[in-house]
Amino acid sequence: MNKILNNLPNEIPVFPLSNFIIFPKTTVPLNIFEPRYIEMVDDAMKGNRIIGMIQPRKSNQNIPLLYKVGCAGKIVSFNETEDGRYLIVLSGISRFKIIEELETPKLYRKCRVDFEDFFYDLDEKSEEIKFSDLELIFKNLKSLFIKQGYIIDWKELEKQTLDQTINTLAMASPFSLEEKQVLLETINLNERKKKLEQILSTYSFDNFENKTIQ
């Protein structure tokens, strides 16, 4: 594990995206069309294929401040469309903490980061958690998704390990930017479970607009 940790880069390009988080051992598709992120993907594909997903803090600034914790992922699939967009799939590797933002001539932003606080993200073993411990969370999340009009393939989720399932649901949930950041920064799955329970307890399942996950 230390060897993997030592092989992770200490400087990575970052992709600020609101209400969007990824976790280690999860994969997400991304549609890249802005020139700065086209450049970022071009550069990543020439190197280690690693980019960092991070949420920007709510701000009226042209260059918003970033949260300190994000998750690095590796581009594992790349396709270019006829109109010049990039369709990529990012596979989560490990969360990181931003040490400082770097000055760069690039269109995209780049940061010096540290992975050490999240070394257990690189553990190959799944975190132990009982399905019975998650039944109420799944029930409440399912109710929330239905009320929101979100479409989730629950049968497909059941094929995943429990830690992958809970992380996938945390990523896809209609929570606020701040709530998703809290989930991202939790130390482990059991803490994430507790935070999910706390967040869900604040929601009234009758007050949501209809949305659909594309």
N, C-alpha and C positions, 0 to 999 in steps of 0.2 A: 504493500500500500504506500509506504514512504517513497518507493521508487516511482510509482505513478504520480504521487504528489510532486516530487522533484521534477518530473518531466512536464508538468503543466506550465504554460508561459506566465511570466509575471507582468506582461503587458499585453492587453487584448483590446480589440475594437469593441465598442459597446453600442447596442441598439436600444435606445430608450423607447418604450412602448407602454402607454397607459393601460391599466386594467388587464395586464397580460403578464403572467409568470409561467416559468417552467421549473420542473424539478428534475433532479438526477434520475436516470433510468426511465424517463418519459420522452416521447417524441412528439413534435408539433410541425405542421406544415406552415410555411410562410410564403406570402405573395409579395415579392420585392419589386417596387416600381420607382421609388424616389431615386434620383441620381446619386445622392450621397450614400445610399445603402446598396445601390448597384455597384458603386466603387468599393464599398466595404466587402461585399461578397466576392468581387473580382480578386481583391487582395487576399482574402481568406483562402480562396481556392488555390492560390499560388503557394500558400504556406501550409499551416497546420489545420486549416479549415475550422478553427475555433473562433466563435464570437460570443460576447456576453450579452444576455438579455437583462435589462434593468428597467425599473419603473421610474419615470420622472415625477418629482413632487409637483403638486398643483401649483402653477405659477403663471403669471402673465408675461414673464420674461421670454424673449426670443430664444434664449438658450436656458431652458429650465434646469434647476438644480436636480441632482439625481439622488435617489435613495442610496444608502451605503452598501446594501446587500443585493446581489443579483445572482443569476445562475449562468454558468458557461455551458455552451453546447457545441457539438461538432456537426458540421454539415455532412449528412450521410446520403443525401440525394440532391441532385441538381439538374434542372431542366430550364431551357430558355424558350420563351414563347415567340411567336412570329412578330408580336408587337414590342419585343424587347424586354419584357418582364422576366424575372427569375422566379421559378417555383422551386423552393428548397424544402428539405425536411431536416429539422434540427433535433439532434439527440442529446438530452441533458447529461452532463458529466459531473459537475460539482458546483455548489454555490461558492461565492467569493465575497470578499469585502473590499471595497474601493479604498486604496491608500491615498491616491491623488489622481486628478485628471491631468493628462499630458498635453502640452502644446504640440500641434501637428499641422502640417500643410494640407492634410487630407480634408475632404468634405465632411467626413464622419468623425465622431468623437472616440478618443482612445484613453484608457486608464491603466495605471499601475495597480495591480490587485494582489490580494493574498488569499490563498485557499486554505490555510492551515486551520482556521477555526472550524472548518467543515470537512476535515479529513475523513470522517466516517461516511460521507457521501460516496466515497470510493470503495466502501466495503461491498464485496460481491454478495454477501448474505442478505436476504430480505429481513426486515425488522419483524420481530415476532409480535403479532397482535391477533386476538381472537375475533372471528367474525361476529360472535355474540356481542362483543364490545362495540361493534360498528352498526348493529342492526337499527338502532334508533336514529343514528346519523343518516344512514341510507334512506330510512323511511322519511325523515324530515327533508333531506335534500331532494328526494324524488318528488315530494309534494311541492317543494319550492320550484323545481324545474318545470313541473306540469303547470303550475300557476303562472309561471313566466312565459310559457309557450316554448320553452327550450326543448329541442329534440335530442335525446341521448339514447344510444344503443346499449341498453342495460345488459342484454345477453352477451354482447361483445366485451363489456366491462368485466363480466363474471369470469371470463377466460384469463384475466390478469391476476397477478398476485394481489393480496390485500393492500400492501403498501403502494403498489402501482395504481390500484383502483382509487384509493383515498386521495392520492396526489393528483390523479387525472380529474377527479371530481372537484378538488380544490381549485385547479387551474380553470376548469370550464364553468365554475359557479358564477351566478350573477351578483357577486359581492362587489363592494366598492374597492377602489384602488388601495385605500388604506387597509381594508380588511384582508385583501389578498397579500399585501406586504407583510402583515402580521403572520399569516400562514407560512409565507416563504421563509421567514426568519426563525420559525420554531426549530428547536434543537433536533428533535426526532419525531417519529410518527406518533408516539403516544402523546407528546405535547401538542402536536398538530390536531390530533383527535379532540383533545380538551378545548383547544381554541375554536375548532369547528363547532363544537357543542355550544360554546359561549356565544359565538356569532349567530348561529341559528336561533338561539333563544331570544335574540333581539328582534327577529323578523316576525311580522304578521303576514301569513301566507295569503292574505286576501288583498294586499295592496301592491300589486305588481303590474307593469305593462307587459304586453305580449312581445316576445322576441324569439328568434330562431337562430340556433347556431348553424353557421354555414359550413 
